Amino acid sequence: MTTPEPSGDPPRFCRHCGAALPPSAPRFCIECGGAIARGAPPADPEPAAHVVAQAAPTVRLPNARVEQSVIGGTIQLPTSGAIPPGLWFRDEPPGSDDVAAIYAPLRAIVGGWSGLSGMGWRSAEQPAVASGTRMTFRFATRREWFPAAGCGRGLRLQVELLAQAEAEEGRTRRGFRYRANHDPPMEVAAAWWLDPATGARSDRPLPQIQIMAPPRVPRVSDYDEPIAAMPEGDAEAWAHEGAVHGLFKLLNDVQQRTPVGRGLPLVEAGALWFPLRLLGRGSSSPVYRVQAFRPFNCRWGEWRQVQSRIRAEARGLGLDLETDLVIEWWLDRQGHDCVIFEEAKPLYGHQRTVIAFRRSQIARCLEPKM
């Protein structure tokens, strides 16, 4: 459940994407465009990953372990035979009977995705009045499809994508949100073959184009599940079934945007912290245990180098390098179910930080009854 804000106080985090909000009581999130509720925010919406998957066309392409969502293009039906960038191994480029998969630069939010100017998108034109009280804003991006190294004659497919969003007259939009069966899909505005060696366009037939959302790995609010509560002894035994030991403080039970994508950050409380808390019963915040089996361990000072490796691998598959989904995709591909940052005091003020990917990985330790 979402922790209620004090009545009348503005929320500190966007309930759609987890981004921090300025203290000036904004009405909309600058990151995803979502409306900011006043007072106690509602619980996270329940259209989780399984609901999104049922509502939106999904396919399983060979560059991710999860089903991926189709959000438009030049074909009528989604196909798992679409070829993502970097995975075409023939000498000839794809033709009119083939389907190329293009990834749009999107960020995951609760129940869908968002696109933002400056993060892969740009304003396409001045907004126009769609009706007496609504304004239409259009956004554009250029994507590139490419074959595997040494294949497809080296040609690259340039694709111009368009998206749009509406707002009340007099308001502006820096981006748009996409929800399954809600907003109109993005569309291909133009496409052409380009020879990067000469810079010349080729008149070869174009393939069909399938616009894809980046691989969305289910995390936090994609699941309808609570944080468990159990006696400290049971919680300790439960956590020791996995690879993460120790007592932690949960910084926020609302989905956060962290250095490794969507997650729930916890900081280590220390071995003596729990017994000391019992002396002041109820005067301190609760402590938690974490159960995870394949954590990714990294010193905070080395994270920048790890990100460079992730981006290099993602670049070879045409995934967008400006969104957190690339990091989520890489961690999932390696089979990691949480991240542990050591020597991470500059991050959250504690030496050891755990980023959990699901609420079911966390258990609140109950105080013994007196």
Rosetta blueprint (number, residue, H / E / L):
1 M L
2 T L
3 T L
4 P L
5 E L
6 P L
7 S L
8 G L
9 D L
10 P L
11 P L
12 R L
13 F E
14 C L
15 R L
16 H L
17 C L
18 G L
19 A L
20 A E
21 L L
22 P L
23 P L
24 S L
25 A L
26 P L
27 R L
28 F E
29 C L
30 I L
31 E L
32 C L
33 G L
34 G L
35 A E
36 I L
37 A L
38 R L
39 G L
40 A L
41 P L
42 P L
43 A L
44 D L
45 P L
46 E L
47 P L
48 A L
49 A H
50 H H
51 V H
52 V H
53 A H
54 Q H
55 A H
56 A L
57 P L
58 T E
59 V E
60 R L
61 L L
62 P L
63 N L
64 A L
65 R L
66 V L
67 E L
68 Q E
69 S E
70 V E
71 I E
72 G E
73 G E
74 T L
75 I L
76 Q L
77 L L
78 P L
79 T L
80 S L
81 G L
82 A L
83 I E
84 P L
85 P L
86 G L
87 L L
88 W L
89 F L
90 R L
91 D L
92 E L
93 P L
94 P L
95 G L
96 S L
97 D L
98 D L
99 V E
100 A E
101 A E
102 I E
103 Y E
104 A L
105 P L
106 L L
107 R E
108 A E
109 I E
110 V L
111 G L
112 G E
113 W E
114 S E
115 G E
116 L E
117 S E
118 G L
119 M L
120 G L
121 W E
122 R E
123 S E
124 A L
125 E L
126 Q L
127 P L
128 A E
129 V E
130 A L
131 S L
132 G L
133 T L
134 R E
135 M E
136 T E
137 F E
138 R E
139 F E
140 A E
141 T E
142 R E
143 R E
144 E E
145 W E
146 F L
147 P L
148 A L
149 A L
150 G L
151 C L
152 G H
153 R H
154 G H
155 L L
156 R E
157 L E
158 Q E
159 V E
160 E E
161 L E
162 L E
163 A E
164 Q E
165 A E
166 E E
167 A E
168 E E
169 E L
170 G L
171 R L
172 T L
173 R L
174 R L
175 G E
176 F E
177 R E
178 Y E
179 R E
180 A L
181 N L
182 H L
183 D L
184 P L
185 P L
186 M E
187 E E
188 V E
189 A E
190 A E
191 A E
192 W E
193 W E
194 L E
195 D L
196 P L
197 A L
198 T L
199 G L
200 A L
201 R E
202 S E
203 D L
204 R L
205 P L
206 L L
207 P L
208 Q E
209 I E
210 Q E
211 I E
212 M E
213 A L
214 P L
215 P L
216 R L
217 V L
218 P L
219 R L
220 V H
221 S H
222 D H
223 Y L
224 D L
225 E L
226 P L
227 I L
228 A E
229 A E
230 M E
231 P E
232 E H
233 G H
234 D H
235 A H
236 E H
237 A H
238 W H
239 A H
240 H L
241 E L
242 G L
243 A L
244 V L
245 H L
246 G L
247 L L
248 F E
249 K E
250 L E
251 L L
252 N L
253 D L
254 V L
255 Q L
256 Q E
257 R E
258 T E
259 P L
260 V L
261 G E
262 R E
263 G E
264 L E
265 P E
266 L E
267 V E
268 E E
269 A L
270 G L
271 A L
272 L L
273 W H
274 F H
275 P H
276 L H
277 R H
278 L H
279 L H
280 G L
281 R L
282 G L
283 S L
284 S L
285 S L
286 P L
287 V L
288 Y E
289 R E
290 V E
291 Q L
292 A L
293 F L
294 R L
295 P E
296 F E
297 N E
298 C E
299 R E
300 W H
301 G H
302 E H
303 W H
304 R H
305 Q H
306 V H
307 Q H
308 S H
309 R H
310 I H
311 R H
312 A H
313 E H
314 A H
315 R H
316 G L
317 L L
318 G L
319 L L
320 D L
321 L L
322 E L
323 T L
324 D L
325 L H
326 V H
327 I H
328 E H
329 W H
330 W H
331 L H
332 D H
333 R H
334 Q L
335 G L
336 H L
337 D L
338 C E
339 V E
340 I E
341 F E
342 E E
343 E L
344 A L
345 K H
346 P H
347 L H
348 Y H
349 G L
350 H L
351 Q L
352 R E
353 T E
354 V E
355 I E
356 A E
357 F L
358 R L
359 R H
360 S H
361 Q H
362 I E
363 A E
364 R E
365 C E
366 L E
367 E L
368 P L
369 K L
370 M L
